[in-house]
Amino acid sequence: MHRKALTALTLACALLAAPALAASPAAAAAKPSLRGCYDGKCKFTFTKPVKFRVARKYGLSGWVHVAKQYNEMAGADVIVVWSGGSSAYLGEGTSGGIGELDFRALSITGQGATIRFTG
């Protein structure tokens, strides 16, 4: 009898902990780690505007900023990448660059966007 009660209690605890464990990866995806972008080669998904530094070899000074915004002319959300006085607007599946830094918009959704920097 005690064995069945212990098994039921263990199963109940596991079921209660499962939603908390499932929420962890989603929270981690909301804030990408951008340290790896310094070399100009990285891929990340973002839900809020982000900024990071890249190596000087790309001809950019200061920070590289990445954000998703609605573009009235396109009638859709786009990814905007800018640094200093240079900027690029990307629709889903398009490529662009500023300075010597190239990138591609992989996806744009209502929740966020994914971009790949290719150096």
N, C-alpha and C positions, 0 to 999 in steps of 0.2 A: 504494500500500500504506500509506503514512504517513497519507494522508487518511482511510482507513477506521479505522485505529488511533486517530487523533485524534477522530473522530466517536464511536467506541465509548467512549473515555475520557470525553468530554464528557457523553455520555448516562449513563454510570455515575455520574459525579459529581452529575448532576442528580437521579438516582433516590435517591442516598444523602442528599441535602440535603432532599428533599421531606418526609420525616416530621418533620424539625426545623422546617420552615416551617409545616407543618400544625398543630403543637402550639402555636405562638405565639398564635393567636386564642383557643384554649380557655383558656390561662393568663390572657389579658387579660380574658376574660369572668368569671373567678373573682373578680376584685377590681374592682368597679365604681368609676367616678369619680363621686364624690358632690358635687363642688363646684357643679354645676349645680342641685342640689336646694335651694340656699339660698333661691331665689325660690318654693319650694313646688311647682314644676312639673317633674317629671322621671319617667323610667321606668328601672328597672334590674333586673337579675337578680343574685341573691346566693346564695352557697353557705354562707356563715358569717354570724353576726350582724354588723350594721354600725351605725354611728351617724354623724350629721351634724347641723349646725346649720341652722335656718331663720330667716327674718326675724321680727322681734318682732311684726309685724302679725298673726301667727297665734296670738298669745296664749300661746305656749309659752316657757318659760325653760329654758336649758340645751340638752341634746342630744335629738334624736329618735332612738330606737333601733328597729331592725327586725330580727326574727329569725323563723326557722321552728321550730316545736316541735310535738310530738305532744300532742293534746288528748284526754284519756281520755273525756270526755263525748261529744265528737263522733266519737270512734273514728277520727280521721284527723289528718294534719298540718294546721296552720293557720299563718297569718302573724300575728305579734304586733307591734303598733306601740305604743310608749309614750314618754312624756316627762313627767317630774315624777310627779305622782300620777294622770295620765290614761293609759288604755290601751284598745286595741281589738283584738279577735281576728277574723280574717277567714278564711273558707273560700274556696276557688277561685271566682272570679266574683262575689264579694260586695264591697260598698263599706262604708266607715266613715269616721270622722273623730275627731280629738282637737283640742281648742281650735277654731280656725277652719281647720284643715288637713284636707283631704279626700283620700282615696286609695281605690284599688281593687286587689284581688288578682287578677292576670291568670292566673297559673298556679302550681301547687304540684306539684313532682315529688319523686322520691326524692333527686335530686341538689341541688335548690335550689328557689327560687321567684322569680317576677317580680311586681313591684308598680309601679303608676303613681300618682304624687302629682299631684293636679289643682289644688292650691292651696286 
